[in-house]
Each structure stands twice: as structure tokens, then as C-alpha cells.
Amino acid sequence: MYSSLVRYLRRWAGDRSGNVALMFSLLLLPLMVLTGGSVDLNQALNARTRLAQALDAAALAVGVQTSLTEEEAAEFALGFITANYPAGEIGEVGDIQVAIDSVNDIVTVGAEARVTTHVLNLIGINAITVHWESEVQRARRRLELAMVLDNTGSMGGSKISSLRGAARLLTDILFEGADPDRLKIGLVPFASTVNVGTGYERAWWLDPAALSPLHSENFIPAANRWDLFDTITNRDWTGCVEARSIPHDVEDTLPANASPETLFLPYFAPDESSYGSYPNSYMSDQMSGSDQRARMRNSPKYAGASVSSGDGPGWGCTARPITPLTGNQASINAGIADMIASGTTNIPIGISWGIRVLSPGEPFTQGVAWDEDDTIKAMVVLTDGENYLNGRGNSNYSDYSGYGYMRDGRLGIVSSSDSAIRNALDDRTAAACDYAKGLGIRVYTITFQVNSSSTRNMMQACATHPGLYFDSPSSDALRDAFEMIAGDLSNLRLSR
């Protein structure tokens, strides 16, 4: 009997199934905690991600407001954190801290989020606290912005009103809290040409001595356009200018008397022939015969003459004057309010003058040097339609514009075809965009209720990269585009 009992005890002691059961019982709780605890840890990681996003938004918002004290900044940041990390989210935000390093222009926003556990509390871990800190380096570079805006006839009615509102929104955002010494904005309204303002009458770069070979293009014998304006009794120069010869038409070639082709021309639409079909005949030709070109070019007819109807030599000069770069928001807003809708579309001449507004050299000299590393030069180009100049079946081949008549070939073609003229204008638009980008200008483009896919594609290609092109089918979309551009131009970046 004794030996049988010993054998039974030995079998019980060697039974491995009993050991497994005992070990499993002992490990069950830790396994459950570890498995369930991963859920708590995942919740904490999600809370940290959300906290980082909220703090990034708050730091950027505080960074734009350069006049806030740290106490005001903390309250301002709290609003952004609350909006981006609402109470319903996992975790409770606390210990919000805002620091402003005014010497290095660095804004730091830190906080923590406390996440209540559901499984780890079984082993005494009641909550997990995650921390995050966002740091923003304020933009210390200057900003020079040229707004090149379509003011053609198709922008009439509510469209020009919407454009005024959207452009003012952009200036409001950029000037809000901005250092006035670090922000300048210029305005270039364009139609078939641009207007530099009558204050530049007979400026040396506007060829007062008629040195440019284009100055007498439509006058025989050769005449000085300034003298013709003086001799006409009831019309003065209205401030518009014409394009120079290709490639100077779109390039920032500095004007020089030693190189007459680089000088600019005062806009002068010739009196067209009274014989034949012409839209801008405004005085007697003072000659007879069927040679319509000769009748138009007869320069002696201007002596002491008066314009009988219409705008005369200013026909086609519809754009309001350019506002050069300025840090005065009121001046820019006044230029925006003054914009009107009239005339045809010449996008390349608008872009070329946007470049010149940003340029440090004549005609405008408010811009800093192109190679200034601490200055961002940017341009917003908006159009609501295709390039257009009306072709004519007469001896001039077209209406007069910033490129003169198509008969004279200043656009690179001699044609009366509307489509050929549009294609040539599109080519000069692409050349102007490439030239601007080559100078380091950050180019934003906007199409406003444009149906033409080719024009939308052209404007997208014009932008510095596709993400800086905005197609705006409505007034609300237009405001959104200007608002997004203003945000991008804040030029703030997260340093970590």
C-alpha cells in the first residue's frame, strides 16, 4: 500500500497540465492589462497628434500678430487651441504656455493633454499625460507684392465689385499686425494697356526727345508725340504707355537714352482715315485720295486741331493709374476703389508692368534690389478672360492698343486674325511669366469665371507652381483665393 501511494504522488507531481493551468492563471491579468493597455497608449498617441496640430495652429496665429504681449498672446492662443482641440476630443488640455522671443522673433506654444485610462488603471495608472511644444520662426524677410488685376470691360457689374472686395481683403490680412517697414504693395490695373499716371509727363524714360524708332511709327513726316499732344487744343496725355519692342516689351530692361529702343512711349492712338471703315477717326485728314494709310499718317493735320468726338489719341486708354509700391494701406485701398471695368485684355503688358513695379530701377524705383535675400517679391495676376485685341479688315489690321496696330508687327505677327492675335498675346504672356519667375518673383495666378480651358491652362503654367494657381468660378471662390494667397504670403514656417 505504501508503494502504491508513492507512485500516485510521483505521477501528480509530474503532471505538466497542472503546471500550465497554474501558470496561465497567474499570467492572465498581466496579459489582459498589456493587451488592453495598448488601447490606452494608442489613445494617448492620438491625443498627442491632435495636440500638436492645435498648437501648430495657435503658434502660427500668434506669430502673425506682432504687437501682442505674452499675456495677450496666451489668451489669443487659447482660442485657437480650443477651436482645434474641442472639449469632445480625447484628453483634457492643460498647462498652456506661450513664450515670445522678441530678439530672435520666435514664438513658442506648449501644452499637455491628460488622457484617462480604462485598462491601465487596473495596475494603478489612472491617466497618461502627453506633452507638445510648437515653435514658429516669424518671417523676418520683407514682402513686396504687385497686384496685377484685369480691369477690362468683361469685369463690369458685380465682378469688379467682387474684385475690389477680395483685393481689399488681401491687403487687410497682410497689413494686420505687420511691420510697415517690411511690407509694400503695388497695384497694376490693366486693360489693352496700362496707365503710369500723368505725373510722369515728359519723364526722361518716356522719350521726350522722340529718340525711339517707334515714336514716329504712324506719323509722316516724323513727329514727336509730346508735341502733338501740345498742339491738339482739347486733349492731353492721359497717362497710358505702350509696349516696347520684343523682348523689351516684357523684360525689365533699364531705359537708357543711349539705347533708344529701351525707352517707353506715351500712348497715342492716331486719328484714323476718314475714308474707309475705321473706329477712331476724330479729326479732318486734311488730304484727299484713297490712300487710307497716308491719310492717317498725315502728321501736319494735328497742328492746332481739336478732337471732334471720343477720346481721340487716348482711345483705348481705359485703365486707372498704377499705384507704385507703398507701405501705406490707405493708398493701396484708394487705388483698388478707383478701379473700373473698360477695354480689352492684354495680360502680358500687365505682367510686364507688375515686374517694373517690383523692380529697383526706372520707371519705378521703390523696390529693393533683385538679389536682396531678406525680401520676398511676389505678384498676383488675375484675369477674367482670354487675351483679346480686335482684328480689323482695314489697312491697320486691328484696333490700336499697347502694341500699336497689328499691321506694324510689334507683337511679332502681321495679321488681322483674332485667333492669331490672341495666340501671339498668349505667347508674350508665357514669356512674361517665365521672365518674372526667372527673377525670383513668386507668381500667383487667378482666373475669375473663365470658361476657356486654354486660358486656365496658360494661367496655371504662369504660376510659380501649380499650387499657386486658383480657378475661381464665383465671387466667394475669389475671396477664398485672395485669402489663401494672403495666408501663404505670411511666410511663416514651423521650425519643429
C-alpha positions as CSV (number, residue, x, y, z in Angstrom):
1,M,0.0,0.0,0.0
2,Y,2.8,2.3,0.9
3,S,4.5,1.8,-2.5
4,S,1.2,2.5,-4.4
5,L,0.8,5.9,-2.6
6,V,4.3,6.8,-3.5
7,R,3.7,6.0,-7.2
8,Y,0.5,8.2,-7.2
9,L,2.3,11.2,-5.7
10,R,5.0,10.9,-8.2
11,R,2.5,10.9,-11.1
12,W,0.7,14.0,-9.7
13,A,4.0,15.9,-9.2
14,G,4.9,15.1,-12.8
15,D,1.6,16.1,-14.4
16,R,2.5,19.1,-16.7
17,S,-1.1,20.0,-17.5
18,G,-1.5,21.1,-13.9
19,N,1.6,23.4,-14.2
20,V,0.2,25.1,-17.4
21,A,-3.1,25.8,-15.8
22,L,-1.5,27.3,-12.7
23,M,0.9,29.5,-14.8
24,F,-1.9,30.6,-17.1
25,S,-3.9,31.7,-14.1
26,L,-1.0,33.7,-12.8
27,L,-0.3,35.4,-16.1
28,L,-3.9,36.1,-17.2
29,L,-4.2,39.5,-15.5
30,P,-0.9,40.9,-16.8
31,L,-1.7,39.7,-20.3
32,M,-5.1,41.4,-20.2
33,V,-3.6,44.6,-18.9
34,L,-0.9,44.7,-21.6
35,T,-3.4,43.9,-24.4
36,G,-6.0,46.4,-23.2
37,G,-3.3,48.9,-22.2
38,S,-2.2,49.2,-25.8
39,V,-5.6,50.7,-26.4
40,D,-4.9,53.3,-23.8
41,L,-1.5,54.0,-25.2
42,N,-3.0,54.4,-28.7
43,Q,-5.5,56.9,-27.4
44,A,-2.6,58.9,-25.8
45,L,-0.7,58.9,-29.1
46,N,-3.8,60.2,-30.9
47,A,-4.2,62.9,-28.3
48,R,-0.6,63.9,-28.8
49,T,-1.1,64.2,-32.6
50,R,-4.2,66.3,-32.1
51,L,-2.5,68.4,-29.5
52,A,0.4,69.0,-32.0
53,Q,-2.0,70.2,-34.7
54,A,-3.8,72.5,-32.3
55,L,-0.5,74.0,-31.0
56,D,0.9,74.4,-34.5
57,A,-2.2,76.4,-35.5
58,A,-2.0,78.5,-32.3
59,A,1.7,79.3,-32.8
60,L,1.1,80.3,-36.4
61,A,-1.8,82.6,-35.4
62,V,0.2,84.2,-32.6
63,G,3.2,84.6,-34.9
64,V,1.2,86.8,-37.3
65,Q,0.2,89.1,-34.5
66,T,3.4,91.0,-34.0
67,S,2.0,93.5,-31.4
68,L,0.7,91.1,-28.8
69,T,2.1,90.9,-25.2
70,E,2.8,87.4,-23.8
71,E,-0.4,87.7,-21.7
72,E,-2.5,88.7,-24.8
73,A,-0.8,86.0,-26.9
74,A,-1.7,83.3,-24.3
75,E,-5.3,84.3,-24.5
76,F,-5.2,84.5,-28.3
77,A,-3.6,81.1,-28.5
78,L,-6.2,79.6,-26.1
79,G,-8.9,80.4,-28.6
80,F,-7.1,78.6,-31.4
81,I,-6.3,75.6,-29.2
82,T,-9.9,75.4,-28.1
83,A,-11.1,75.6,-31.7
84,N,-8.7,72.9,-32.9
85,Y,-9.0,70.7,-29.8
86,P,-12.6,70.9,-28.8
87,A,-13.8,69.5,-25.4
88,G,-15.3,66.4,-27.0
89,E,-11.9,65.1,-28.1
90,I,-10.0,62.5,-26.2
91,G,-7.9,64.1,-23.5
92,E,-8.0,67.3,-21.4
93,V,-5.7,70.1,-22.4
94,G,-3.9,72.0,-19.7
95,D,-0.7,73.8,-18.7
96,I,-0.8,76.1,-21.8
97,Q,2.4,78.2,-22.1
98,V,3.2,80.9,-24.6
99,A,6.7,82.5,-24.9
100,I,7.7,85.2,-27.3
101,D,11.4,85.7,-28.1
102,S,11.3,89.3,-29.4
103,V,15.1,89.3,-30.1
104,N,15.0,86.3,-32.4
105,D,11.3,86.6,-33.4
106,I,10.4,83.1,-32.2
107,V,7.0,82.1,-30.8
108,T,6.7,79.0,-28.7
109,V,3.4,77.5,-27.6
110,G,3.4,74.4,-25.3
111,A,0.7,72.4,-23.6
112,E,-0.2,69.0,-22.3
113,A,-3.1,66.7,-22.7
114,R,-4.2,64.3,-19.9
115,V,-5.9,61.1,-21.2
116,T,-7.9,59.0,-18.7
117,T,-7.1,55.2,-18.9
118,H,-9.6,52.4,-19.0
119,V,-7.4,49.3,-18.6
120,L,-4.1,50.6,-17.2
121,N,-5.9,51.9,-14.2
122,L,-6.2,48.2,-13.1
123,I,-2.5,48.4,-12.2
124,G,-2.6,51.9,-10.8
125,I,-2.0,54.0,-13.9
126,N,-5.1,56.3,-13.9
127,A,-4.0,58.6,-16.7
128,I,-1.4,59.2,-19.4
129,T,-0.2,62.8,-19.9
130,V,1.4,63.8,-23.2
131,H,3.3,67.0,-23.9
132,W,3.9,69.0,-27.1
133,E,5.6,72.3,-28.0
134,S,5.3,74.1,-31.3
135,E,7.9,76.7,-32.3
136,V,7.4,79.2,-35.1
137,Q,10.1,81.4,-36.6
138,R,8.4,84.6,-37.6
139,A,9.1,85.8,-41.1
140,R,11.8,88.4,-40.8
141,R,12.1,89.0,-44.5
142,R,10.4,91.9,-46.2
143,L,7.5,91.5,-48.6
144,E,7.0,93.4,-51.9
145,L,3.8,92.5,-53.7
146,A,2.4,93.7,-57.0
147,M,-1.3,93.0,-57.7
148,V,-1.8,92.8,-61.5
149,L,-5.6,93.0,-61.9
150,D,-7.8,92.7,-65.0
151,N,-9.9,95.9,-65.4
152,T,-11.4,95.1,-68.8
153,G,-15.0,95.6,-69.9
154,S,-15.9,92.0,-69.1
155,M,-15.2,92.7,-65.5
156,G,-18.2,95.0,-65.4
157,G,-21.1,94.9,-62.9
158,S,-20.7,92.7,-59.8
159,K,-17.4,91.3,-61.0
160,I,-15.4,94.5,-60.5
161,S,-17.1,94.9,-57.1
162,S,-16.1,91.4,-56.1
163,L,-12.6,92.0,-57.2
164,R,-12.4,95.2,-55.2
165,G,-13.6,93.4,-52.1
166,A,-11.3,90.4,-52.5
167,A,-8.2,92.7,-53.1
168,R,-9.0,94.7,-50.0
169,L,-9.3,91.5,-48.0
170,L,-5.8,90.6,-49.0
171,T,-4.4,94.0,-48.0
172,D,-6.3,93.8,-44.7
173,I,-4.8,90.4,-43.9
174,L,-1.3,91.4,-44.9
175,F,-1.3,94.7,-43.1
176,E,-2.9,93.3,-39.9
177,G,-0.1,93.5,-37.3
178,A,2.6,93.9,-40.0
179,D,5.7,96.0,-39.6
180,P,5.1,98.8,-42.0
181,D,8.8,99.0,-42.8
182,R,8.7,95.3,-44.0
183,L,5.6,95.4,-46.3
184,K,5.0,97.2,-49.5
185,I,2.1,96.6,-52.0
186,G,1.7,98.0,-55.5
187,L,-1.3,97.9,-57.9
188,V,-1.3,97.4,-61.7
189,P,-4.8,97.7,-63.2
190,F,-4.6,96.6,-66.9
191,A,-6.8,96.5,-70.0
192,S,-5.4,96.9,-73.5
193,T,-2.6,98.9,-71.9
194,V,-1.6,100.3,-68.5
195,N,-1.6,103.8,-67.1
196,V,1.5,105.1,-65.3
197,G,-0.1,108.4,-64.3
198,T,0.1,111.9,-65.8
199,G,2.6,112.9,-63.2
200,Y,5.3,111.3,-65.3
201,E,4.6,113.5,-68.3
202,R,7.8,114.0,-70.3
203,A,9.8,112.0,-67.8
204,W,13.2,111.2,-69.4
205,W,12.3,107.5,-69.7
206,L,9.2,108.4,-71.6
207,D,11.3,109.6,-74.6
208,P,10.6,113.3,-74.6
209,A,13.1,113.8,-77.4
210,A,11.4,111.2,-79.6
211,L,14.6,109.0,-79.9
212,S,12.8,105.7,-80.0
213,P,12.3,104.3,-83.5
214,L,8.7,103.5,-82.6
215,H,7.9,107.1,-81.7
216,S,7.1,108.1,-85.3
217,E,5.7,104.8,-86.4
218,N,2.4,106.2,-87.6
219,F,3.4,109.8,-88.5
220,I,4.8,111.2,-91.7
221,P,6.8,113.3,-91.6
222,A,8.2,112.1,-88.3
223,A,6.7,113.8,-85.3
224,N,7.2,114.0,-81.6
225,R,4.1,112.6,-79.8
226,W,4.5,115.0,-76.9
227,D,4.5,117.9,-79.4
228,L,1.3,116.5,-81.0
229,F,-0.4,116.4,-77.6
230,D,0.7,120.0,-77.0
231,T,-0.8,121.2,-80.4
232,I,-4.2,119.5,-80.1
233,T,-6.4,122.0,-78.4
234,N,-8.7,119.9,-76.4
235,R,-6.9,116.7,-75.5
236,D,-4.0,115.9,-73.1
237,W,-2.0,112.8,-72.5
238,T,-4.0,110.6,-70.1
239,G,-1.1,108.6,-68.6
240,C,-1.1,105.4,-70.7
241,V,2.0,103.9,-72.2
242,E,2.8,101.5,-75.0
243,A,4.9,98.3,-75.1
244,R,8.5,98.4,-76.2
245,S,9.8,96.2,-79.0
246,I,10.2,92.5,-78.3
247,P,11.9,91.3,-76.0
248,H,11.9,94.6,-74.1
249,D,8.1,94.5,-74.0
250,V,8.1,92.1,-71.1
251,E,11.6,92.4,-69.7
252,D,13.0,94.7,-67.0
253,T,15.5,96.3,-69.4
254,L,16.5,99.6,-67.9
255,P,15.7,102.6,-70.1
256,A,18.6,104.5,-71.5
257,N,18.9,107.4,-73.9
258,A,22.0,105.6,-75.4
259,S,19.7,102.7,-76.3
260,P,16.5,104.4,-77.7
261,E,14.7,101.1,-78.2
262,T,14.6,100.7,-74.4
263,L,12.7,104.0,-73.9
264,F,9.0,103.9,-73.3
265,L,6.3,105.5,-75.4
266,P,3.4,107.8,-74.4
267,Y,0.2,106.2,-75.7
268,F,-1.1,108.0,-78.8
269,A,-3.9,106.5,-80.9
270,P,-3.6,108.1,-84.3
271,D,-6.5,109.8,-86.0
272,E,-7.6,107.1,-88.4
273,S,-8.7,107.7,-92.0
274,S,-12.0,109.4,-92.6
275,Y,-12.1,107.4,-95.8
276,G,-13.0,103.7,-95.2
277,S,-14.1,101.8,-92.2
278,Y,-12.3,102.9,-89.1
279,P,-13.5,103.2,-85.5
280,N,-11.3,106.1,-84.3
281,S,-11.5,109.0,-86.8
282,Y,-11.6,112.1,-84.7
283,M,-10.4,115.0,-86.9
284,S,-10.1,116.0,-90.5
285,D,-7.4,114.2,-92.6
286,Q,-6.6,117.4,-94.4
287,M,-5.9,115.5,-97.5
288,S,-7.9,113.7,-100.2
289,G,-7.4,110.5,-102.1
290,S,-8.0,106.8,-101.4
291,D,-4.7,106.1,-99.6
292,Q,-6.1,105.4,-96.2
293,R,-2.7,104.8,-94.5
294,A,-1.4,108.1,-95.9
295,R,-4.5,110.0,-94.7
296,M,-3.9,108.5,-91.2
297,R,-0.2,109.2,-91.0
298,N,-0.5,112.9,-92.2
299,S,1.1,114.5,-89.1
300,P,0.6,118.2,-90.1
301,K,-3.2,117.7,-89.5
302,Y,-2.7,117.7,-85.7
303,A,-1.4,121.3,-85.7
304,G,-4.0,123.4,-83.8
305,A,-6.7,120.8,-84.4
306,S,-9.4,119.7,-82.0
307,V,-10.8,116.3,-81.3
308,S,-14.4,116.2,-82.7
309,S,-15.6,113.1,-80.8
310,G,-14.5,110.4,-78.5
311,D,-11.2,110.1,-76.6
312,G,-9.1,110.9,-79.7
313,P,-5.4,110.0,-79.0
314,G,-6.4,108.4,-75.7
315,W,-8.8,106.0,-77.4
316,G,-8.2,102.6,-75.7
317,C,-6.5,104.2,-72.6
318,T,-9.1,103.0,-70.1
319,A,-7.1,101.6,-67.1
320,R,-6.7,103.6,-63.9
321,P,-3.2,104.6,-62.9
322,I,-0.6,102.3,-61.4
323,T,0.0,102.6,-57.6
324,P,3.7,102.1,-57.0
325,L,4.9,100.0,-54.1
326,T,3.9,101.6,-50.8
327,G,3.6,100.7,-47.2
328,N,0.5,103.0,-46.9
329,Q,-2.6,100.8,-46.8
330,A,-4.9,103.7,-47.5
331,S,-3.1,104.5,-50.7
332,I,-3.5,100.9,-52.0
333,N,-7.1,100.8,-51.0
334,A,-7.8,104.1,-52.8
335,G,-6.3,102.6,-55.9
336,I,-8.4,99.5,-55.5
337,A,-11.6,101.5,-55.0
338,D,-10.8,103.6,-58.1
339,M,-10.7,100.5,-60.5
340,I,-13.2,100.4,-63.3
341,A,-14.1,97.9,-66.0
342,S,-13.5,99.0,-69.6
343,G,-11.4,97.9,-72.6
344,T,-9.9,94.7,-73.9
345,T,-7.5,92.2,-72.4
346,N,-3.7,92.5,-72.7
347,I,-2.3,90.3,-70.0
348,P,1.4,90.5,-71.0
349,I,1.5,94.2,-70.7
350,G,0.0,94.0,-67.2
351,I,2.6,91.4,-66.1
352,S,5.5,93.4,-67.6
353,W,4.5,96.4,-65.5
354,G,4.0,94.3,-62.4
355,I,7.6,93.3,-62.8
356,R,8.6,97.0,-63.2
357,V,6.7,98.0,-60.1
358,L,8.8,95.4,-58.2
359,S,12.0,96.5,-59.9
360,P,14.6,98.7,-58.2
361,G,15.2,100.6,-61.4
362,E,13.3,103.1,-63.5
363,P,10.5,103.7,-64.3
364,F,9.6,102.9,-60.6
365,T,12.3,102.7,-58.0
366,Q,10.5,101.7,-54.8
367,G,11.6,98.0,-55.0
368,V,14.8,96.7,-53.4
369,A,17.5,95.0,-55.4
370,W,16.6,91.7,-57.1
371,D,19.3,89.9,-55.1
372,E,18.2,91.0,-51.6
373,D,17.9,87.7,-49.8
374,D,15.7,89.1,-47.0
375,T,13.0,90.3,-49.3
376,I,10.2,88.3,-50.9
377,K,9.0,89.7,-54.2
378,A,5.6,88.4,-55.2
379,M,2.9,89.1,-57.9
380,V,-0.8,88.2,-58.1
381,V,-2.1,88.1,-61.6
382,L,-5.8,88.0,-62.2
383,T,-7.8,87.8,-65.4
384,D,-11.4,87.0,-66.2
385,G,-10.9,86.1,-69.8
386,E,-8.8,85.5,-72.8
387,N,-6.2,87.8,-74.3
388,Y,-8.0,89.8,-76.9
389,L,-7.4,92.6,-79.5
390,N,-10.0,93.2,-82.1
391,G,-8.7,92.4,-85.6
392,R,-9.9,94.7,-88.4
393,G,-10.3,94.2,-92.2
394,N,-8.8,97.6,-92.9
395,S,-5.3,98.8,-93.6
396,N,-4.3,98.8,-89.9
397,Y,-5.4,95.1,-89.4
398,S,-6.6,95.9,-85.8
399,D,-7.7,98.4,-83.3
400,Y,-5.0,100.4,-81.6
401,S,-3.6,99.0,-78.4
402,G,-0.5,98.9,-76.2
403,Y,1.2,97.0,-79.1
404,G,0.1,99.6,-81.7
405,Y,-1.5,98.2,-84.9
406,M,-1.1,94.6,-86.0
407,R,-0.1,96.0,-89.4
408,D,3.2,97.2,-87.8
409,G,4.3,93.8,-86.4
410,R,5.2,95.0,-82.9
411,L,3.6,91.9,-81.4
412,G,5.7,89.6,-83.6
413,I,3.0,89.0,-86.2
414,V,1.3,90.9,-89.1
415,S,-2.3,89.6,-89.1
416,S,-5.9,90.7,-88.8
417,S,-7.0,87.3,-87.5
418,D,-8.4,87.5,-83.9
419,S,-7.2,84.0,-83.2
420,A,-3.7,84.7,-84.5
421,I,-3.5,87.9,-82.4
422,R,-4.7,86.0,-79.3
423,N,-2.1,83.3,-79.8
424,A,0.6,86.0,-80.1
425,L,-0.6,87.7,-76.9
426,D,-0.6,84.3,-75.2
427,D,3.0,83.7,-76.3
428,R,4.0,87.1,-74.8
429,T,2.1,86.2,-71.6
430,A,4.1,83.0,-71.3
431,A,7.3,84.9,-71.9
432,A,6.4,87.5,-69.3
433,C,5.6,84.8,-66.8
434,D,8.8,82.9,-67.4
435,Y,10.8,86.2,-67.1
436,A,9.1,87.1,-63.8
437,K,9.8,83.6,-62.3
438,G,13.4,83.8,-63.6
439,L,13.8,87.0,-61.5
440,G,12.7,85.0,-58.4
441,I,9.2,86.6,-58.2
442,R,6.7,84.3,-56.6
443,V,3.8,84.4,-59.0
444,Y,0.3,83.6,-58.0
445,T,-2.4,83.4,-60.7
446,I,-6.2,83.6,-60.6
447,T,-8.8,83.0,-63.2
448,F,-12.2,84.5,-62.4
449,Q,-15.2,82.9,-64.1
450,V,-13.1,81.9,-67.1
451,N,-14.6,79.4,-69.5
452,S,-11.6,79.0,-71.8
453,S,-9.6,75.9,-70.8
454,S,-6.6,77.1,-72.8
455,T,-6.6,80.3,-70.7
456,R,-6.9,78.4,-67.5
457,N,-4.0,76.2,-68.6
458,M,-1.9,79.2,-69.5
459,M,-2.5,80.9,-66.2
460,Q,-1.7,77.7,-64.3
461,A,1.5,77.4,-66.2
462,C,2.2,81.1,-65.4
463,A,2.2,80.4,-61.6
464,T,5.4,79.6,-59.8
465,H,4.0,76.1,-59.3
466,P,0.5,74.7,-59.9
467,G,-0.4,75.1,-56.2
468,L,-0.2,78.8,-56.6
469,Y,-2.9,78.9,-59.3
470,F,-6.5,79.4,-58.3
471,D,-9.6,78.9,-60.5
472,S,-12.4,81.0,-59.1
473,P,-15.8,80.3,-60.6
474,S,-17.6,82.5,-58.1
475,S,-17.2,85.6,-56.0
476,D,-16.9,83.5,-52.9
477,A,-14.2,81.4,-54.5
478,L,-12.4,84.6,-55.5
479,R,-12.4,85.8,-51.9
480,D,-11.1,82.4,-50.8
481,A,-8.3,82.6,-53.4
482,F,-7.1,86.0,-52.1
483,E,-7.4,84.8,-48.5
484,M,-5.3,81.8,-49.2
485,I,-2.7,83.9,-51.0
486,A,-2.5,86.2,-48.1
487,G,-2.0,83.3,-45.7
488,D,0.8,81.9,-47.9
489,L,2.4,85.3,-48.0
490,S,2.6,85.4,-44.3
491,N,5.7,83.2,-44.9
492,L,5.7,81.5,-41.5
493,R,7.2,78.1,-41.1
494,L,7.2,75.6,-38.3
495,S,10.8,75.0,-37.1
496,R,9.9,71.8,-35.3
